[in-house]
Amino acid sequence: MAILNICSCYPKLPTNPKLHTLHQASSFTLPTTQQISLNPVEPSRNTFISLTESLSKATFLALLSASLFFTSDPALAFKGGGPYGAGVTRGQDLTAKDFSGKTLIRQDFKTSILRQANFKGAKLLGASFFDADLTGADLSDSDLRGADFSLANVTKANLSNANLEGALTTGNTSFKESIIQGADFTDVPLREDQREYLCKIADGVNPVTGNATRETLLCE
């Protein structure tokens, strides 16, 4: 009992205000990750993603607009034939097809069958007849400047008054039994045997260029 009385009578120590203040100051709460961003690159990343999405949408809309533009204009729709002739003419059977008077610049007739086809008066600048069969075709009065007849079969064709300036005729191109009166063969790289053969039947003057057929073939 004596001990209890001594404890109860012992005076309480006064509270030190400085220590109390220090305790309050040390009892702060760390901010959460929601309060402070630990990744300073995050805003830049979000901006980059937004910019990429905007560019992707813009690119898609541009491609869609271009597609609708070319589809709506048949003259600009390229279907594998050429920039002027939209129909597919490569590797096709076009026997006796009528192309007379048509504009078929740089048209692609590669490996096509063009037997008895009618190209009379057609504009065929730069057209490709590579490995095509033009047996009996009518190419009279046509513009064939720069056309490619490499490996083509041009036997029994009508080339009267045709302008073949700069045309390609390398390989096994054959003009056997063709009509070449008035045709212009200026700068056409013919094999010597083909040149000799054509010189035997060459005659006339081209009405457009004014060049004699024999002169353009360099006949003696």
Phi, psi and chi 1 to 4 in degrees:
 res  aa     phi    psi   chi1   chi2   chi3   chi4
   1 MET       -  -33.5  -66.1  -63.9  -67.6      -
   2 ALA   -66.0  -38.7      -      -      -      -
   3 ILE   -64.3  -43.1  -64.3  173.6      -      -
   4 LEU   -63.4  -38.1  -68.4  173.9      -      -
   5 ASN   -67.3  -39.7  -70.2  -27.3      -      -
   6 ILE   -61.3  -42.5  -69.0  172.2      -      -
   7 CYS   -65.6  -39.6  -67.8      -      -      -
   8 SER   -72.8  -22.9   60.4      -      -      -
   9 CYS   -90.8  -10.0  -64.2      -      -      -
  10 TYR   -70.9  127.1 -170.3   82.8      -      -
  11 PRO   -68.1  144.9   25.2  -33.4      -      -
  12 LYS   -75.2  138.1  -66.0 -177.7  178.6 -180.0
  13 LEU   -68.8  140.9  -67.8  173.3      -      -
  14 PRO   -68.9  146.2   26.0  -34.9      -      -
  15 THR   -76.1  128.5  -55.2      -      -      -
  16 ASN   -82.1  113.7 -169.4  -27.8      -      -
  17 PRO   -62.4  -32.1   21.4  -31.6      -      -
  18 LYS   -67.2  -42.3  -67.9 -177.1  178.6 -179.1
  19 LEU   -64.8  -37.4  -68.5  174.7      -      -
  20 HIS   -64.1  -41.3 -177.7   69.6      -      -
  21 THR   -65.9  -41.7  -57.0      -      -      -
  22 LEU   -61.3  -38.1 -179.5   61.3      -      -
  23 HIS   -64.9  -41.2  174.5   72.9      -      -
  24 GLN   -65.9  -38.0  -71.4 -179.0  -22.1      -
  25 ALA   -67.4  -33.2      -      -      -      -
  26 SER   -81.7   -8.5   61.5      -      -      -
  27 SER   -98.0   48.1  -59.4      -      -      -
  28 PHE   -91.4  160.0   68.6   93.2      -      -
  29 THR  -104.2  129.7  -56.0      -      -      -
  30 LEU   -64.8  136.2  -75.5  171.9      -      -
  31 PRO   -66.9  148.6   25.0  -34.2      -      -
  32 THR   -79.8  169.9   63.3      -      -      -
  33 THR   -65.6  -19.0   55.1      -      -      -
  34 GLN   -74.7  -26.1  -65.3  178.7  -14.8      -
  35 GLN   -81.9  -39.0  -66.4  172.6  -45.8      -
  36 ILE  -122.9  128.0  -62.9  178.3      -      -
  37 SER   -82.7  123.5  175.1      -      -      -
  38 LEU   -86.5   -1.7  -61.6  178.9      -      -
  39 ASN  -123.4   91.2 -172.4    3.1      -      -
  40 PRO   -66.5  -12.3   25.8  -34.1      -      -
  41 VAL   -83.5  -12.7 -174.5      -      -      -
  42 GLU   -57.6  -46.4 -170.1   65.3   21.8      -
  43 PRO   -60.3  -39.6  -23.0   34.2      -      -
  44 SER   -65.2  -38.0  -60.6      -      -      -
  45 ARG   -64.5  -43.4 -179.8  173.5  178.1  -86.0
  46 ASN   -64.1  -39.4  -67.9  -24.7      -      -
  47 THR   -64.1  -41.4  -56.9      -      -      -
  48 PHE   -62.7  -42.8  176.0   76.5      -      -
  49 ILE   -63.3  -43.1  -67.0  174.5      -      -
  50 SER   -63.0  -41.9  -60.5      -      -      -
  51 LEU   -64.3  -40.7 -179.8   60.0      -      -
  52 THR   -62.9  -42.6  -57.4      -      -      -
  53 GLU   -64.0  -39.0  -69.5  176.6  -10.5      -
  54 SER   -65.2  -42.9  -60.4      -      -      -
  55 LEU   -64.8  -38.7  -70.9  174.0      -      -
  56 SER   -63.3  -42.3  -62.0      -      -      -
  57 LYS   -65.7  -41.2  -69.3  178.4 -178.5  178.4
  58 ALA   -64.7  -40.9      -      -      -      -
  59 THR   -63.6  -43.2  -57.3      -      -      -
  60 PHE   -61.4  -43.6  172.3   76.7      -      -
  61 LEU   -65.9  -36.7  -69.4  174.8      -      -
  62 ALA   -65.3  -44.2      -      -      -      -
  63 LEU   -64.7  -38.7  -68.7  173.6      -      -
  64 LEU   -65.0  -42.3  179.2   61.0      -      -
  65 SER   -63.8  -42.2  -61.0      -      -      -
  66 ALA   -63.5  -40.1      -      -      -      -
  67 SER   -63.3  -43.6  175.9      -      -      -
  68 LEU   -66.7  -35.1  -67.7  174.2      -      -
  69 PHE   -64.6  -49.3  173.9   73.1      -      -
  70 PHE   -69.7  -32.9  -77.9  102.8      -      -
  71 THR   -70.8  -34.9  -56.9      -      -      -
  72 SER   -73.9  -20.7   61.1      -      -      -
  73 ASP  -111.4  101.1 -169.5  -12.3      -      -
  74 PRO   -57.6  -29.3  -21.6   33.2      -      -
  75 ALA   -67.2  -23.4      -      -      -      -
  76 LEU  -100.7   -7.1  -62.5  175.1      -      -
  77 ALA   -78.4  113.7      -      -      -      -
  78 PHE   -90.1  118.8  180.0   71.5      -      -
  79 LYS  -113.5   20.2  -61.9  179.9 -178.8  178.6
  80 GLY    94.9    4.5      -      -      -      -
  81 GLY   -97.0  -56.8      -      -      -      -
  82 GLY   172.3  171.1      -      -      -      -
  83 PRO   -68.2  -18.3   23.5  -33.1      -      -
  84 TYR  -109.4  -37.1  -69.6   88.2      -      -
  85 GLY  -102.0  109.1      -      -      -      -
  86 ALA   -77.6  -20.0      -      -      -      -
  87 GLY   -68.1  148.5      -      -      -      -
  88 VAL   -73.5  120.3  177.6      -      -      -
  89 THR  -125.3    4.2   53.4      -      -      -
  90 ARG   -92.6  129.2  178.4  174.6 -179.0  171.6
  91 GLY    66.4   29.7      -      -      -      -
  92 GLN  -111.5  158.3  -56.2  -65.1  -50.5      -
  93 ASP   -92.1  101.7 -174.6  -11.0      -      -
  94 LEU  -115.3   37.6  -57.9  169.6      -      -
  95 THR   -56.7  129.1  -59.9      -      -      -
  96 ALA    61.6   17.2      -      -      -      -
  97 LYS   -67.3  142.1 -177.1   76.3  173.9  179.3
  98 ASP   -97.8  109.2 -172.8    5.2      -      -
  99 PHE  -115.1   15.6  -64.3  102.9      -      -
 100 SER   -59.3  134.3   58.8      -      -      -
 101 GLY    72.0    1.2      -      -      -      -
 102 LYS   -83.4  154.2  -66.7 -174.5  178.5  -63.5
 103 THR   -94.7  109.8  -62.0      -      -      -
 104 LEU  -130.9   50.3  -61.7  166.7      -      -
 105 ILE   -64.6  130.4  -61.0  173.7      -      -
 106 ARG    57.8   27.3  -63.4 -168.7  -62.5  -82.2
 107 GLN   -68.2  145.7 -170.2   75.1   12.5      -
 108 ASP  -101.2  106.1 -170.5   -7.3      -      -
 109 PHE  -112.7   22.5  -68.7   99.6      -      -
 110 LYS   -54.1  132.5  -69.5 -174.2 -178.6   74.3
 111 THR    58.4   16.1   68.7      -      -      -
 112 SER   -84.4  155.7  -70.7      -      -      -
 113 ILE   -94.2  113.2  -60.1  173.2      -      -
 114 LEU  -123.2   36.0  -63.8  160.0      -      -
 115 ARG   -62.3  131.1  -68.7  171.5  173.5  -96.1
 116 GLN    56.7   19.3  -69.9   81.3   45.8      -
 117 ALA   -69.3  148.6      -      -      -      -
 118 ASN  -105.5  108.5 -174.8    2.2      -      -
 119 PHE  -114.4   20.9  -70.4   99.3      -      -
 120 LYS   -56.2  123.5 -176.7  177.6  177.7   63.6
 121 GLY    71.0   10.8      -      -      -      -
 122 ALA   -80.4  149.7      -      -      -      -
 123 LYS   -94.2  108.2  -69.6 -179.7  173.6   59.5
 124 LEU  -123.4   35.3  -65.5  158.1      -      -
 125 LEU   -58.9  126.4  -70.8   81.9      -      -
 126 GLY    69.8    9.5      -      -      -      -
 127 ALA   -68.0  151.6      -      -      -      -
 128 SER  -109.1  119.9  177.8      -      -      -
 129 PHE  -114.0   31.3  -65.0   99.6      -      -
 130 PHE   -56.7  121.5 -178.9   88.6      -      -
 131 ASP    57.2   27.6 -160.5   21.6      -      -
 132 ALA   -92.1  157.9      -      -      -      -
 133 ASP  -104.6  104.3 -173.8   -4.8      -      -
 134 LEU  -107.2   28.4  -72.2  154.4      -      -
 135 THR   -57.6  122.6  -57.1      -      -      -
 136 GLY    72.8   10.2      -      -      -      -
 137 ALA   -73.2  149.9      -      -      -      -
 138 ASP   -98.9  105.9 -173.8   -5.0      -      -
 139 LEU  -112.9   20.1  -65.8  160.0      -      -
 140 SER   -65.1  143.6   60.3      -      -      -
 141 ASP    59.3   14.7  -57.7  -55.2      -      -
 142 SER   -89.7  156.4   60.3      -      -      -
 143 ASP   -99.1  103.3 -169.8  -16.6      -      -
 144 LEU  -113.3   26.9  -68.8  162.5      -      -
 145 ARG   -62.1  128.4  -72.5  174.9  -66.6  170.0
 146 GLY    72.1    9.5      -      -      -      -
 147 ALA   -71.0  153.2      -      -      -      -
 148 ASP  -105.8  112.1 -174.5    1.6      -      -
 149 PHE  -109.4   23.6  -71.1   97.7      -      -
 150 SER   -59.5  128.8  -60.1      -      -      -
 151 LEU    62.6    9.3  -56.9  178.0      -      -
 152 ALA   -80.5  151.7      -      -      -      -
 153 ASN  -101.4  104.3 -177.0    2.3      -      -
 154 VAL  -112.5   32.6 -158.8      -      -      -
 155 THR   -72.5  145.3   59.0      -      -      -
 156 LYS    56.1   24.2  -60.4 -179.0 -179.5  179.9
 157 ALA   -87.7  156.6      -      -      -      -
 158 ASN  -100.6  105.4 -175.6   -2.9      -      -
 159 LEU  -109.7   20.2  -69.2  163.7      -      -
 160 SER   -62.3  131.6   58.5      -      -      -
 161 ASN    60.9   14.6  -61.2  -33.8      -      -
 162 ALA   -79.0  147.8      -      -      -      -
 163 ASN  -105.9  107.4 -173.9   -1.3      -      -
 164 LEU  -108.6   25.8  -66.3   95.6      -      -
 165 GLU   -53.6  126.0  -70.3 -178.8  -80.8      -
 166 GLY    71.8   10.6      -      -      -      -
 167 ALA   -70.0  153.2      -      -      -      -
 168 LEU   -98.0  129.9  -63.1  176.5      -      -
 169 THR  -136.8   39.8   57.8      -      -      -
 170 THR   -77.6  172.0   55.8      -      -      -
 171 GLY    77.4 -139.9      -      -      -      -
 172 ASN   -98.6   30.8  -63.7  -38.0      -      -
 173 THR   -56.8  131.7  -54.2      -      -      -
 174 SER  -125.1  129.8  174.9      -      -      -
 175 PHE  -113.3   24.1  -68.9   97.4      -      -
 176 LYS   -58.3  130.5 -172.4  176.8 -179.6  179.5
 177 GLU    62.9   22.0  -61.1 -177.1   52.7      -
 178 SER   -87.8  155.2  -70.2      -      -      -
 179 ILE   -92.3  120.1  -58.4  171.1      -      -
 180 ILE  -124.0   19.0   62.6  168.2      -      -
 181 GLN   -61.8  123.9 -176.2  174.2    1.8      -
 182 GLY    78.4    3.9      -      -      -      -
 183 ALA   -76.4  146.4      -      -      -      -
 184 ASP  -107.9  114.1 -168.9  -30.3      -      -
 185 PHE  -106.8   28.6  -74.9   90.1      -      -
 186 THR   -58.6  128.8  -60.1      -      -      -
 187 ASP    60.7   27.4  -63.5  -33.1      -      -
 188 VAL   -92.8  120.7  176.5      -      -      -
 189 PRO   -79.4   80.2   30.6  -34.7      -      -
 190 LEU   -84.3  149.3  -66.6  163.9      -      -
 191 ARG   -67.5  153.0  -63.9 -163.6  -40.5  -91.8
 192 GLU   -61.0  -37.8 -169.7   57.1   34.3      -
 193 ASP   -68.0  -34.2   60.7  -38.7      -      -
 194 GLN   -69.5  -40.7  -77.9  -71.5  -45.5      -
 195 ARG   -62.0  -45.0 -173.8 -173.0  -50.9  -80.0
 196 GLU   -62.0  -40.5  -68.5  177.0   -1.3      -
 197 TYR   -64.5  -46.8  170.0   77.5      -      -
 198 LEU   -67.2  -32.6  -67.8  175.4      -      -
 199 CYS   -64.6  -26.0  -78.8      -      -      -
 200 LYS   -71.4  -24.0  -66.2  177.0 -179.2  179.0
 201 ILE  -116.7    0.4   60.1  174.3      -      -
 202 ALA   -69.9  139.6      -      -      -      -
 203 ASP  -166.1  159.6 -168.8   16.2      -      -
 204 GLY    90.0  173.8      -      -      -      -
 205 VAL  -128.4  136.6  176.5      -      -      -
 206 ASN   -70.3  126.5 -172.1  -84.9      -      -
 207 PRO   -68.7  -18.5   25.6  -34.3      -      -
 208 VAL   -92.3  -49.7  176.5      -      -      -
 209 THR   -89.1  -21.9   65.5      -      -      -
 210 GLY    77.0   11.2      -      -      -      -
 211 ASN   -92.5  137.2  -63.5  -33.5      -      -
 212 ALA   -74.4  138.3      -      -      -      -
 213 THR   -57.8  -44.2  -58.4      -      -      -
 214 ARG   -62.7  -37.2  -70.3 -173.8   59.1   81.2
 215 GLU   -67.9  -39.2  -69.1 -180.0    1.4      -
 216 THR   -69.4  -22.8   62.7      -      -      -
 217 LEU   -89.8   -0.8  -73.4  168.5      -      -
 218 LEU    56.8   40.1  -56.9  178.3      -      -
 219 CYS   -74.1  147.8  -59.9      -      -      -
 220 GLU   -80.1      -  -63.8  179.2   -5.2      -
